[in-house]
Amino acid sequence: MKEQDKETVKPATTRSLKMAISRARLVQAEHSDAIADMREADLARLGLLAEELEPVFADIPGNADQFDCALVPGERPRLWIDMLAYVIMGRDRRNYRFVKSTMTGRTVLHETSELSEMVDHITDYIAHRLIEREKMLDADNTRQARPVAAPEPVATSSSAGSAGGKIMAFVTGMLLGIAGMLAYEWIAEHGWPLV
């Protein structure tokens, strides 16, 4: 019976922690390589988009410094269009996703797998933003050009603003304070009369 116990306890194959760690490292390295390859592919596709957008950014007026075509590598590479909008690759790594950050979160403005379609949409976005900027500058110039009306004098009530009313309030407060202190001393010395 002892021989049977030894046979059941002994495993069929020897397991080594070192071998398990080396297998885990190999799997992790393959996973990291796959992620790096996907990142490089994303960077390449976004780089193509940036090249297609170069003429558009060259046409932007010099005083409109809000736009900057910047390709930023990272965990998820992004092609920034302005401070709020950027392009990332979709989950399937084939679609371009044009996203705008808002106060309520991210909004997908457009998603397509066609490079030319995305370039057209970004060009329209930039045109609309430039028109909005012009309207804001015109409104600001109009507001500055209007004459500013003189501020109206603030009406004060005669009882609250007069010097005599303030002196009377001060004297009344002093008299009430003295009367309260005298009442406290009398009660502390003689006791409360109703008890």
HURABEL-V444374 format. One record per backbone hydrogen bond with DSSP energy under -1.0 kcal/mol. CO is the residue of the C=O (numbers start at 1). NH is the residue of the N-H. If there is no record, write none. Layout:
<<CO	NH> <CO	NH>>
//
This chain:
<<1	5> <2	6> <3	7> <4	8> <5	9> <6	10> <16	20> <17	21> <18	22> <19	23> <20	24> <21	25> <22	26> <23	27> <24	28> <25	29> <26	30> <27	31> <28	32> <29	33> <30	34> <31	35> <32	36> <33	37> <34	38> <35	39> <36	40> <37	41> <38	42> <39	43> <40	44> <41	45> <42	46> <43	47> <44	48> <45	49> <46	50> <47	51> <48	52> <49	53> <53	57> <54	58> <55	59> <61	64> <63	65> <68	70> <70	80> <72	78> <78	72> <79	87> <80	70> <81	68> <84	101> <85	81> <85	82> <86	99> <87	79> <88	97> <90	93> <95	90> <96	112> <97	88> <98	109> <98	110> <99	86> <100	107> <102	105> <105	102> <107	100> <110	98> <112	96> <114	118> <115	119> <116	120> <117	121> <118	122> <119	123> <120	124> <121	125> <122	126> <123	127> <124	128> <125	129> <126	130> <127	131> <128	132> <129	133> <130	134> <131	135> <132	136> <133	137> <134	138> <135	139> <136	140> <137	141> <138	142> <139	143> <140	144> <141	145> <142	146> <157	161> <158	162> <162	166> <163	167> <164	168> <165	169> <166	170> <167	171> <168	172> <169	173> <170	174> <171	175> <172	176> <173	177> <174	178> <175	179> <176	180> <177	181> <178	182> <179	183> <180	184> <181	185> <182	186> <183	187> <184	188> <185	189> <186	190> <187	191> <192	195>>
//
